[in-house]
C-alpha cells in the first residue's frame, strides 16, 4: 500500500467518528445527561479534530493558489491562530494547567499561551501541508 493510499484510508476511517462523537456528546449535554454534565470538560478534546479540519478547509479555500513560501506562511499563521484559540480556551476557561499541575506550577500556568501556538504552527506547516499534498489539495 502506498503512503498516499494509506493516508487517504486513514482519513476516511477516522472521519465518521471524528464528526459523529462530538454530535452525540453535544446532544447528551443538551439533554442534561448526568455523567456528561459532571465531566463536560473531559469531552472537549473530541472537538479538536473538527476544529483542525475546519481550519485546514478555510486555509485551502482562501489560499488555494498559494505555493511555496506563501503556502508555508499561510499554514504557519493558521496554526498560530488555531493554537492561540485552543490555548486561550485551555488556560482561561478549562483551567487545564491548574487541573494538571495544581498550584505547584502556578508561575507556568500561562506558558501554554506561547507553547501551544508554536507547536500548532509547526504541525500545520509540516504535517498538515504533507497531508494536503498526499490527498491532492
Secondary structure, 3 states (H helix, E strand, C coil): CCHHHHHHHHHHHHHHHHHHHHHHHHHHHHCCCHHHHHCHHHHHHHHHHHHHHHHHHHHHHHCCCCCHHHHHHHHHHHHHHHHHHHHHHHHHHCCHHHHHHHHHHHHHCCCHHHHHHHHHHHHHHHHHHHHHHHCCC
